[in-house]
Amino acid sequence: GIQVEQSPPDLILQEGANSTLRCNFSDSVNNLQWFHQNPWGQLINLFYIPSGTKQNGRLSATTVATERYSLLYISSSQTTDSGVYFCAVSRNYGGATNKLIFGTGTLLAVQP
Amino acid sequence: GAVVSQHPSWVICKSGTSVKIECRSLDFQATTMFWYRQFPKQSLMLMATSNEGSKATYEQGVEKDKFLINHASLTLSTLTVTSAHPEDSSFYICSAGGVARVITEAFFGQGTRLTVV
């Protein structure tokens, strides 16, 4: 099956700093999503980005499908950005959609 | 985005009893739903694919007789943990797909934290 590795596993930032989270996957995919898991466990959809670049406020993401990686950029980090960030991928061939394989996660702590 | 509601948010049960968790798609019809499990400080692992009107498909290593899945309608899937034991304590979370592959972005319920004592 597809392997999904994220780096770094842990990251500590001072408030206001910028960061880049990376997601590498071992095979071609046609769906990639980034999530933020809050302290209560809920998964917040950040980006649906099988390819290309998207931006939403202080967050942006880029997926280079041909090179099998995706990047999540966080600018001007805030304490509320703390939590675990997951990327997840799937490969759908006309069958079940959204059968996601999750990456290993990045635990982000933003200090005031 | 699409709204998926999961209930209950947390449950504590005695060892040997069964617990039912519901996953509902509130504003779209979902022919397929997915159930995941997450142990503390670990990633999410897919347990099974819930198919409306047919049997669920379980991932390797997941006991189908222990984790009963029913997808009786296009808006509701249930996961029943039967004869629960302390090692079943975990965070269970569902996601929903769409009808005819219309929705390609996965949306998740709030999750259920199960503690078996």
Interface residues (C-beta under 8 A of the other chain):
Chain A: N31 Q33 F35 W40 G41 Q42 L43 N45 Y48 F86 A88 S90 N92 G94 A96 T97 N98 K99 L100 I101 F102 G103 T104 G105
Chain B: G1 T32 F34 Y36 Q38 S43 L44 M45 L46 T49 N51 F91 I93 S95 A96 G97 G98 R101 I103 T104 E105 A106 F107 F108 Q110 G111 R113
